[in-house]
Amino acid sequence: MNALVYFWIFLKASLFSTGGSGNLPSIHADMLARGWASDGEFGESLTIGQISPGPSGLWVICLGYLTDGLRGTLLALLAILLPPMLIMVIERLYRRIQHHPAVEGFVRGLGLAVVGVFLVAMFGILHSVGVSPRTLTITLAAIGLAMTRRVPVIAIVGIAGLVGVVWR
């Protein structure tokens, strides 16, 4: 088992997930494809991760131990700790330079890019469900509720889903 590839599998999953067991699909696919883990080892590590005190994402460390012993444990631990530590370093750097005009411009541009990506996704979803007076009404009502900032996003999504089911 190549230690660098092993480390990369866990690091990649940690970088592109939101924590907890969000990295499970990526690690599962990569480890099974290489024959480095079995479904049983995933089940055991998830079970131990759930019954152990602490964050639920620590199941990865158990998987590291089950698949590669102490070396796997250390590599998995380092891989899941590296992204949050990187964020802390970036945040500290950002606090020092946040008022620089180039940084302010970058953050403003980044915000606009996020809005652009959101709009593309929104129009893609609208196109996939079909544009009708009903879908436009639900969409505009959801946008209006979101703009008030008084209704949580999860509530807006739930309400929109219920309206979509009822208003067929």
N, C-alpha and C positions, 0 to 999 in steps of 0.2 A: 504494500500500500504506500503510495507516494505521499509523504507528509505535506508537501506544498499543495498538492491537489486537494488533499483531505482538508487542510486549513481553508483553502479557497471555497470549498463547498459550504462550509459553515459561515465564513465571512460573507459570501455572496447572499446567502439566505438571511443573514442578520442585517445586511445593508438594505435589502429590498423587502423587508417585512415590518410590521408594526409592533412586534414583540409577542410575548406569550407563545402560543403555538402557531402564530402566523407564518413562521418559517418552515413549518412541517412539510407542506407540499414540495417545496424546493429541495429540501434535504432528502426527503423520502425518494423523490425521483432520481436524484443524482447518486445517492448511496445504493439504491437497489439496482440501478443501471450498471454500476461497476461491480456489483456483487459484494460490496463491503458491509452490508447490513441486511438483516432479514426483517420481515414484518413482525416476527416475534420480538426482536430486539427493540423495534419501534414501540410496540405495545408495552413492553416492560419499562422502557425509559419514560414513556408518557405517564404510565401508572405511578412510577416512583416520583416523577416530577409533580404530579397532582397531589400526592399524599404528603410530600415533603413541605416543610414550612418555607416561606420565602416566595419570590416571584415564580410564576408558572413557567417562564421561559427557561428555567434551569434544567428542564428535562433534557436539553441538548448536552449538558455536561455528562449526564448519565449515559446518553447514547454514545458519547465519545469514549467513556470507560468501557461500555459493553462491546464496542467495535474495535478499539485499539488500545485498551488498557490505560495506563497512566499517561502515555504520550497523547492518546486521543482525548483524554480528559483535559489536559493542558491546552492542546490545540483548539478544542471546542470552546473552552473558557476564554481564551485569548480572542478568538474570532467573534464571540458574542459581546465581549466587553469593548473591543476596539471602536465600533461605530459610536456608541454613546460617549466614549472618551474623546473621540474626534469632534463630536458636536460641542463638548465642553470647551475644547481648545478653540474651535471656530467662534463660539459665543464670546469667549474672553477677548479674542482678537477683534471681533466685531464691536464690542463695547469701546475699545480704544479708538477705532477709526470710523465709527458710525456717522459722525458729522462731517466727514470729508465729502466734498462735492461728488467725486467719482463714485463713492460708496452709496450716497443718497440716490444718484442717478441709476446705479445698478439695481438697487432695491426697488425703485420706482418702475424700472423696466421689467424686473422680475414679476412684480405685482400685475403689470399689464399683460405679461405673457400668460400668467395664470388665468386671468380673466378671458383671454383669447382662447386658451385651451378649454376652459369651462364652456364658453359659447359654442365651440365646435362640438364638444360632447353633447351639449344640450340640443343642438340642432340635429345631431345624429340620432339621438334618442327620439326626438319629435318625428323625424323622418321614418324611423323604424316602426313607430306605433301609428303613424298616419296623422297628418295635420287636419284637424277638424275643429269646429267651434268648441266642442267639448274639451279636446286636448289643449287648445289654446287657453280656454278659461281656467283649467286646472293649473296650467303652467304659469299664467299671469297671476293667479291667486297665490300660488306658492312663492313666486318672486316677491309679490307684495307683502306677504307675511314675513318672509325672510328679511326684507328691507326694514321692517319695524324693529327688528332685533329683540323682540319681546317673546317670540315663540321659538323654542329650541328646534334646531334643524331636524332632529330625529322625530319630533312631533309633527313637523311639516310633512316629512316623508310619509309618516304613518297616516296622517289625515288625507293627503293626496291619494295614497293607495286605497283607503277606504272609500273616498269619493269616486275613484275610478271603478271600484267594484260595484258600488251602489248605482252610479250613473252610467249604466250601460246603454 
